[in-house]
Amino acid sequence: MKKFLVVFLSCFAIFYMSSLVSFAQEDEIEVSQLTIVIDGKEKPQMDGSASSALVKDGRTFLPLRVLMTDLGIPDDDKHIIWNGQERSIKVIKDSTVISLQIDSKTVYINDKEDIIDAVPFIYKDTTYIPLRFVSQSLGKKVVWNEEYKMILIADEAKFNKTREALDNVKKSMEAVKFFSANVTAEFYGYEKRRESLDLKVNKEEKILAMNYEAETFSEDVYRLEKGEGICYNEKAYKKNYILNKWQEFDTNMAFEGILEQFADEGLLKLDDALCASLDMDVEDNEVKFTGSILLDNAMGDFSFVMFESPNYFEMIIDKNTNYVKSIKLLVEDLESENLGVVGTISFSQFNEMVKIDIPKESDIYVAEEIFDKGDYYQGNNLQKAITAYMVDSGDSELKYLGDEVNEIIVNLQKEIKINETLYGPYLMNPLGDKEPVAQSYKPSGKNTCWNIEIDSKRIVVIVSPSETDKLTINN
């Protein structure tokens, strides 16, 4: 699974514009392509069905009984009253009485008159009422999310408690100067993969240290990957295990962005849509937030852990400190129950001085060092290949291998026939089935050629980078 949210939204926009179903009436009525979420549950939309939402004059309407039952009102004549002669509607919930009339802007809430601009109407023998007005009149919070074209409806009292709790969490997290975190992602499917990222963060001095490990395993394969990184002074470094030094790399890459993602606005992007989509459970020492809608918003910029929008979100808060203890995310391939990823972020050491070892200047290498080191290993490979050829074939003067450096390198990648016997190849051909070339084994540092010295009697080979190609054979 690869993240394709931007592409998906673009396609969705095209689909949305092209699939509106219009009806020739005095006012334009369209089958809504909006997503409607009531109390955290997405309401299925079936185009053209009796339960479909409609848009008229820019307002969203739902069938009378569909909306009422979705809002928890019993579908009976005591709570939903239709007067066919007057073409009026009366809705009763607890102590609230709402009175509306078809094609009329005048409404009554507990006998108090009000004027609305989204009037009820009848379409295809079904009565439609304004979603926002009726929901708000029944104590619901109605939120519009422009990015996802989504209407969210939640109990207003519950919404306010959630908003207040998340506000407190955000303030506490903003005040944190030091902390540690462990991020894990467990992928399951055709092969299993587990990625782990240990982070130490000093927000005050903008320093971040990272240890990364990934394991991939299936019936036939096991692979282990490791890495270390550190970000400070607006520069990013990764550990080069060959040189045992730190290598500076492009600060425009995602690594430096991790520090920003843990900044004040990075971890939780708090908005009304998020508050309307989450459930909150308060326990003795913890507060748990869960949800399955708008989870990109829940993670803010920290959604780099996942490749797609999660299907489930869970966040545990320490009730005493309002610090985030853990976040769990689940992504599943809806077409296959056997593909998915579980992501977990655990936090610790809040405002404890986190020890981060900054590399010394002597531990950071300049770009030329990696090329010089690589050329050393490349020259060593050539030395071994030539020595093995000399021992196997007995051709200590390279008579059958070649008399020029480039010719020798090419022939080492082939089978060499000497007196009806085949030897080699002694070097792998990186080009596969194509004709090998000497360039595959050329130095990459400041010197781009090889100096090859052969002691044919002692069978000693020395290969070193040079400004020009040179072959010397001493008998």
C-alpha positions as CSV (number, residue, x, y, z in Angstrom):
1,M,0.0,0.0,0.0
2,K,1.3,3.4,-0.9
3,K,0.0,6.7,0.2
4,F,-2.1,8.2,-2.5
5,L,-4.3,10.7,-0.6
6,V,-3.6,13.7,-2.9
7,V,-4.3,11.6,-6.1
8,F,-7.4,10.2,-4.5
9,L,-8.7,13.6,-3.5
10,S,-8.1,14.9,-7.0
11,C,-10.0,11.9,-8.5
12,F,-12.7,12.4,-6.0
13,A,-13.1,16.0,-7.0
14,I,-13.4,15.1,-10.6
15,F,-15.9,12.3,-9.8
16,Y,-17.9,14.7,-7.6
17,M,-18.2,17.3,-10.3
18,S,-19.2,14.8,-12.9
19,S,-21.6,12.7,-11.0
20,L,-24.1,15.2,-9.6
21,V,-27.6,14.1,-10.5
22,S,-29.8,17.1,-11.3
23,F,-33.6,17.3,-11.6
24,A,-35.5,19.8,-13.5
25,Q,-37.5,21.7,-10.9
26,E,-38.2,25.3,-10.0
27,D,-35.0,25.1,-7.8
28,E,-32.0,22.9,-8.6
29,I,-31.9,19.7,-6.5
30,E,-28.9,17.5,-6.5
31,V,-28.1,14.1,-5.0
32,S,-25.5,14.9,-2.5
33,Q,-22.0,13.5,-2.8
34,L,-21.1,14.7,0.6
35,T,-20.1,12.3,3.4
36,I,-22.3,12.6,6.5
37,V,-21.0,11.4,9.9
38,I,-23.3,11.2,12.8
39,D,-21.9,10.4,16.3
40,G,-18.7,9.1,14.7
41,K,-20.4,6.7,12.3
42,E,-20.3,7.4,8.6
43,K,-23.8,7.3,7.1
44,P,-24.0,5.2,3.9
45,Q,-25.1,7.2,0.8
46,M,-26.9,5.5,-2.0
47,D,-27.5,7.8,-5.0
48,G,-31.1,8.2,-5.8
49,S,-32.4,6.0,-3.0
50,A,-35.1,7.2,-0.6
51,S,-32.5,7.7,2.1
52,S,-30.1,9.8,0.0
53,A,-29.2,13.3,1.1
54,L,-30.1,16.1,-1.3
55,V,-28.6,19.5,-1.8
56,K,-30.9,22.5,-2.6
57,D,-29.8,26.1,-2.8
58,G,-26.4,25.1,-1.3
59,R,-28.1,23.5,1.8
60,T,-28.1,19.8,2.7
61,F,-31.4,18.0,3.4
62,L,-32.2,14.5,4.6
63,P,-35.5,12.6,4.5
64,L,-37.5,13.5,7.6
65,R,-37.6,10.0,9.3
66,V,-34.1,9.1,8.2
67,L,-32.6,12.1,9.9
68,M,-34.8,11.8,13.0
69,T,-34.0,8.2,13.6
70,D,-30.2,8.9,13.0
71,L,-30.5,11.5,15.7
72,G,-32.0,9.1,18.1
73,I,-35.7,9.9,17.9
74,P,-38.1,7.0,17.8
75,D,-39.8,6.5,14.5
76,D,-43.4,6.6,15.7
77,D,-46.4,9.0,15.6
78,K,-45.7,10.3,19.1
79,H,-42.3,11.7,18.3
80,I,-42.5,12.4,14.5
81,I,-45.9,13.9,13.6
82,W,-47.0,14.7,10.1
83,N,-50.1,16.7,9.3
84,G,-51.0,16.1,5.7
85,Q,-53.7,18.8,5.6
86,E,-51.5,21.5,6.9
87,R,-48.3,20.0,5.4
88,S,-46.6,20.5,8.7
89,I,-44.1,18.5,10.7
90,K,-43.7,18.3,14.5
91,V,-40.7,16.6,16.1
92,I,-40.6,15.9,19.8
93,K,-37.5,14.9,21.7
94,D,-37.5,15.0,25.5
95,S,-38.5,18.6,26.3
96,T,-37.8,20.0,22.8
97,V,-40.6,20.5,20.3
98,I,-39.7,21.6,16.7
99,S,-42.5,22.7,14.3
100,L,-41.9,23.1,10.6
101,Q,-44.0,23.6,7.5
102,I,-43.4,22.6,3.9
103,D,-42.1,25.5,1.8
104,S,-42.2,27.9,4.8
105,K,-39.3,29.8,6.4
106,T,-41.1,30.1,9.7
107,V,-40.3,27.5,12.3
108,Y,-41.1,27.1,16.0
109,I,-38.9,25.7,18.7
110,N,-40.9,25.2,21.9
111,D,-43.4,27.7,20.6
112,K,-40.7,30.3,20.0
113,E,-40.8,31.6,16.4
114,D,-37.7,31.7,14.2
115,I,-36.9,32.2,10.6
116,I,-34.7,29.9,8.5
117,D,-33.3,30.1,5.0
118,A,-33.4,26.3,4.3
119,V,-37.1,25.5,4.0
120,P,-38.5,21.9,4.1
121,F,-39.8,20.5,0.8
122,I,-41.3,17.4,-0.7
123,Y,-39.5,15.5,-3.5
124,K,-40.7,12.3,-5.0
125,D,-43.3,11.9,-2.3
126,T,-40.6,12.2,0.5
127,T,-40.4,15.0,3.0
128,Y,-36.9,16.6,3.3
129,I,-35.9,18.8,6.2
130,P,-32.7,20.9,6.7
131,L,-30.0,18.9,8.3
132,R,-28.1,21.7,10.1
133,F,-31.0,23.6,11.6
134,V,-32.8,20.5,12.9
135,S,-29.6,18.9,14.3
136,Q,-28.6,22.1,16.1
137,S,-32.1,22.5,17.5
138,L,-31.8,19.1,19.1
139,G,-28.6,19.9,20.9
140,K,-26.2,18.7,18.2
141,K,-22.9,20.2,17.0
142,V,-22.7,20.4,13.2
143,V,-19.2,20.7,11.7
144,W,-18.3,21.1,8.0
145,N,-14.9,19.8,6.8
146,E,-14.1,21.4,3.4
147,E,-11.1,19.2,2.6
148,Y,-13.1,15.9,2.7
149,K,-16.5,17.4,1.8
150,M,-17.8,16.0,5.1
151,I,-20.6,17.0,7.5
152,L,-20.1,15.8,11.1
153,I,-22.8,15.7,13.7
154,A,-22.1,15.1,17.4
155,D,-23.8,15.6,20.7
156,E,-22.8,19.2,21.6
157,A,-22.2,18.5,25.3
158,K,-19.9,15.6,24.4
159,F,-18.2,17.7,21.7
160,N,-17.5,20.5,24.2
161,K,-16.0,18.0,26.7
162,T,-13.8,16.4,24.0
163,R,-12.7,19.8,22.8
164,E,-11.8,21.0,26.3
165,A,-9.9,17.8,27.0
166,L,-7.9,17.9,23.8
167,D,-7.2,21.6,24.3
168,N,-5.6,20.7,27.7
169,V,-3.6,17.9,26.0
170,K,-2.3,20.3,23.4
171,K,-1.3,22.9,25.9
172,S,0.6,20.3,28.0
173,M,2.4,18.8,24.9
174,E,3.3,22.3,23.7
175,A,5.0,23.0,27.1
176,V,7.2,19.8,26.9
177,K,10.9,20.6,26.2
178,F,12.4,17.1,26.3
179,F,10.9,13.6,25.7
180,S,11.6,10.2,24.2
181,A,9.4,8.2,21.9
182,N,9.3,4.8,20.3
183,V,7.5,4.4,16.9
184,T,6.8,0.9,15.6
185,A,5.0,-0.2,12.5
186,E,4.1,-3.8,11.9
187,F,3.2,-4.8,8.4
188,Y,1.4,-8.0,7.6
189,G,0.6,-9.5,4.2
190,Y,2.6,-11.2,1.6
191,E,5.6,-10.8,3.8
192,K,5.9,-9.6,7.4
193,R,7.9,-6.5,8.3
194,R,8.5,-4.7,11.5
195,E,10.0,-1.2,11.7
196,S,11.1,0.5,14.9
197,L,12.2,4.0,15.5
198,D,13.6,5.2,18.8
199,L,13.7,9.0,19.2
200,K,15.2,11.4,21.7
201,V,13.9,14.9,21.3
202,N,15.2,18.2,22.7
203,K,12.7,20.7,21.5
204,E,14.3,23.6,23.3
205,E,17.6,23.3,21.4
206,K,16.1,21.6,18.4
207,I,18.1,18.4,18.6
208,L,16.8,15.0,17.6
209,A,18.5,11.6,17.8
210,M,17.2,8.5,16.0
211,N,17.9,4.8,16.0
212,Y,16.1,2.8,13.3
213,E,15.7,-0.9,12.8
214,A,13.6,-2.9,10.3
215,E,13.1,-6.7,10.1
216,T,11.6,-8.4,7.1
217,F,10.8,-12.0,7.1
218,S,8.8,-14.6,5.1
219,E,9.1,-18.3,4.5
220,D,12.4,-17.9,2.6
221,V,13.8,-14.5,3.5
222,Y,15.0,-12.7,6.6
223,R,16.5,-9.2,6.3
224,L,17.7,-6.8,9.0
225,E,18.3,-3.1,8.4
226,K,19.7,-0.6,10.9
227,G,20.5,3.0,10.9
228,E,21.3,6.0,13.2
229,G,20.7,9.7,12.6
230,I,20.9,13.0,14.4
231,C,19.6,16.5,13.6
232,Y,21.1,19.6,15.2
233,N,22.2,23.1,14.2
234,E,19.8,22.8,11.3
235,K,21.8,20.0,9.8
236,A,21.1,16.3,9.5
237,Y,23.6,13.4,9.8
238,K,23.4,9.7,9.4
239,K,25.9,7.1,10.7
240,N,28.1,5.5,8.1
241,Y,29.0,2.1,9.5
242,I,31.8,1.4,7.0
243,L,33.7,4.5,8.0
244,N,32.3,4.5,11.6
245,K,31.7,8.2,11.1
246,W,28.7,10.6,10.7
247,Q,27.8,11.7,7.2
248,E,25.9,14.9,6.5
249,F,23.0,14.5,4.1
250,D,20.3,16.6,2.4
251,T,18.4,18.6,5.1
252,N,15.5,18.8,2.7
253,M,14.9,15.1,3.3
254,A,12.2,13.8,5.6
255,F,14.5,13.2,8.5
256,E,14.9,16.8,9.5
257,G,11.1,17.2,9.1
258,I,10.6,14.8,12.0
259,L,11.7,17.4,14.4
260,E,9.1,19.8,13.0
261,Q,6.5,17.1,13.2
262,F,7.1,16.9,17.0
263,A,6.8,20.7,17.3
264,D,3.9,22.5,18.9
265,E,1.5,22.2,15.9
266,G,2.9,18.9,14.5
267,L,1.5,16.1,16.7
268,L,-2.1,17.0,17.0
269,K,-3.9,19.4,14.6
270,L,-6.9,20.2,16.7
271,D,-10.0,21.3,14.9
272,D,-13.8,21.0,15.3
273,A,-14.0,18.1,12.8
274,L,-11.5,16.1,14.8
275,C,-13.4,16.7,18.1
276,A,-16.7,15.7,16.4
277,S,-15.2,12.5,15.2
278,L,-13.7,11.1,18.4
279,D,-15.1,9.2,21.3
280,M,-13.7,9.9,24.8
281,D,-13.6,7.5,27.7
282,V,-12.4,8.6,31.1
283,E,-10.9,6.0,33.4
284,D,-9.1,6.3,36.8
285,N,-5.8,7.5,35.6
286,E,-6.2,7.7,31.8
287,V,-8.3,9.3,29.2
288,K,-8.8,7.3,26.0
289,F,-9.8,8.9,22.6
290,T,-10.9,6.6,19.8
291,G,-12.2,7.1,16.3
292,S,-12.4,5.9,12.7
293,I,-13.1,9.1,10.8
294,L,-10.8,11.9,9.7
295,L,-7.7,10.3,11.1
296,D,-5.2,12.2,9.0
297,N,-6.3,15.2,11.1
298,A,-5.8,13.3,14.3
299,M,-2.1,12.7,13.5
300,G,-1.3,16.1,12.0
301,D,2.1,16.1,10.4
302,F,3.1,13.0,12.2
303,S,1.1,10.8,9.9
304,F,4.5,9.9,8.2
305,V,4.2,6.7,10.3
306,M,1.5,5.4,7.9
307,F,1.2,5.1,4.2
308,E,-2.5,5.7,3.9
309,S,-5.3,7.1,6.0
310,P,-5.8,4.9,9.1
311,N,-9.0,3.0,9.7
312,Y,-8.7,3.2,13.5
313,F,-7.2,5.6,15.9
314,E,-6.6,5.3,19.7
315,M,-4.8,7.8,21.9
316,I,-4.2,7.3,25.6
317,I,-3.6,10.4,27.8
318,D,-2.2,10.5,31.3
319,K,-5.1,12.1,33.3
320,N,-2.8,13.8,35.8
321,T,-0.4,15.4,33.4
322,N,-2.3,15.5,30.2
323,Y,0.7,14.1,28.4
324,V,0.2,11.7,25.5
325,K,1.2,8.2,26.6
326,S,0.6,6.3,23.4
327,I,-1.0,6.5,20.0
328,K,-2.2,3.4,18.0
329,L,-3.1,3.5,14.4
330,L,-4.5,0.7,12.1
331,V,-4.5,0.6,8.4
332,E,-6.3,-2.3,6.6
333,D,-6.7,-3.0,2.9
334,L,-10.5,-3.1,2.7
335,E,-10.3,-5.5,-0.2
336,S,-8.2,-8.0,1.7
337,E,-8.2,-8.8,5.4
338,N,-4.7,-10.1,5.1
339,L,-2.9,-6.8,4.2
340,G,-2.4,-4.0,6.6
341,V,-0.2,-2.2,9.1
342,V,-0.4,-1.4,12.8
343,G,1.4,1.7,14.0
344,T,2.2,2.5,17.7
345,I,3.8,5.5,19.2
346,S,4.8,5.4,22.9
347,F,6.1,8.5,24.7
348,S,8.2,8.7,27.9
349,Q,10.7,10.9,29.8
350,F,8.6,14.0,29.5
351,N,10.6,17.1,30.6
352,E,13.4,14.8,31.8
353,M,16.8,15.9,30.5
354,V,17.3,13.5,27.5
355,K,21.0,12.8,27.0
356,I,21.9,13.1,23.3
357,D,25.5,12.7,22.3
358,I,26.5,15.3,19.6
359,P,29.1,14.0,17.1
360,K,32.5,15.6,17.5
361,E,33.9,17.4,14.4
362,S,36.5,14.6,14.1
363,D,33.6,12.1,13.9
364,I,32.1,13.8,10.8
365,Y,33.7,13.0,7.5
366,V,33.8,15.1,4.3
367,A,32.3,13.8,1.1
368,E,35.7,12.8,-0.4
369,E,36.3,10.3,2.4
370,I,33.4,8.0,1.4
371,F,34.7,7.9,-2.2
372,D,38.3,7.2,-1.1
373,K,37.0,4.4,1.2
374,G,34.9,3.0,-1.5
375,D,37.9,3.0,-3.9
376,Y,39.9,1.2,-1.4
377,Y,37.4,-1.7,-1.2
378,Q,37.0,-1.7,-5.0
379,G,40.8,-1.9,-5.5
380,N,40.9,-4.7,-3.0
381,N,38.3,-6.6,-5.0
382,L,40.3,-6.2,-8.2
383,Q,43.5,-7.4,-6.3
384,K,41.7,-10.6,-5.1
385,A,40.2,-11.3,-8.6
386,I,43.6,-11.0,-10.4
387,T,45.4,-13.0,-7.7
388,A,42.7,-15.8,-7.9
389,Y,43.1,-15.8,-11.7
390,M,46.9,-16.1,-11.5
391,V,46.7,-19.0,-9.0
392,D,44.0,-20.9,-10.8
393,S,45.3,-20.6,-14.4
394,G,49.1,-20.4,-13.7
395,D,49.1,-17.3,-16.0
396,S,51.3,-15.1,-13.6
397,E,52.1,-12.6,-16.4
398,L,48.5,-12.1,-17.5
399,K,49.2,-13.2,-21.0
400,Y,45.6,-14.5,-21.5
401,L,44.0,-11.8,-19.4
402,G,45.1,-8.7,-21.3
403,D,47.8,-6.1,-21.6
404,E,45.8,-3.0,-20.7
405,V,43.9,-2.1,-17.5
406,N,40.5,-1.8,-19.0
407,E,40.9,-5.1,-21.0
408,I,41.9,-6.9,-17.8
409,I,38.8,-5.6,-15.9
410,V,36.5,-6.6,-18.7
411,N,37.9,-10.1,-19.0
412,L,37.7,-10.7,-15.3
413,Q,33.9,-10.4,-15.7
414,K,34.0,-13.2,-18.4
415,E,35.0,-16.9,-18.7
416,I,38.6,-17.1,-20.0
417,K,39.6,-20.2,-22.1
418,I,43.2,-21.4,-21.7
419,N,44.2,-24.7,-23.3
420,E,40.6,-25.9,-23.5
421,T,40.0,-25.1,-19.8
422,L,37.6,-22.3,-18.7
423,Y,38.4,-20.0,-15.8
424,G,36.3,-17.4,-14.1
425,P,34.5,-15.2,-14.1
426,Y,36.3,-13.6,-11.1
427,L,34.2,-10.4,-11.0
428,M,30.4,-10.1,-11.2
429,N,29.1,-8.3,-14.3
430,P,26.7,-5.6,-12.9
431,L,25.2,-5.3,-16.4
432,G,23.8,-8.9,-16.4
433,D,23.5,-10.3,-19.9
434,K,25.0,-7.3,-21.5
435,E,28.6,-7.1,-22.5
436,P,30.7,-6.1,-19.4
437,V,32.5,-2.7,-19.3
438,A,35.5,-1.5,-17.4
439,Q,33.6,1.5,-16.1
440,S,31.7,-0.8,-13.7
441,Y,34.8,-1.1,-11.6
442,K,36.4,2.4,-12.0
443,P,37.3,4.5,-9.0
444,S,34.8,7.2,-8.0
445,G,37.1,9.5,-6.1
446,K,39.4,12.3,-7.3
447,N,41.5,9.7,-9.2
448,T,39.4,7.8,-11.8
449,C,41.9,5.3,-13.1
450,W,43.8,2.3,-11.7
451,N,47.5,1.6,-11.3
452,I,48.0,-2.3,-11.3
453,E,51.4,-3.6,-10.2
454,I,52.1,-7.4,-10.6
455,D,55.0,-9.4,-9.0
456,S,54.7,-12.5,-11.2
457,K,57.2,-14.6,-9.2
458,R,55.7,-14.0,-5.8
459,I,52.1,-13.7,-7.2
460,V,51.6,-10.3,-5.5
461,V,49.1,-7.8,-6.9
462,I,48.7,-4.2,-5.8
463,V,45.9,-2.1,-7.2
464,S,45.6,1.6,-6.3
465,P,43.7,4.7,-7.7
466,S,45.7,6.7,-10.2
467,E,45.3,9.7,-12.5
468,T,46.0,7.5,-15.5
469,D,45.6,3.7,-16.2
470,K,48.9,1.9,-15.8
471,L,49.8,-1.8,-15.8
472,T,53.3,-2.9,-14.5
473,I,54.4,-6.6,-14.5
474,N,57.6,-7.4,-12.7
475,N,59.2,-10.8,-13.5
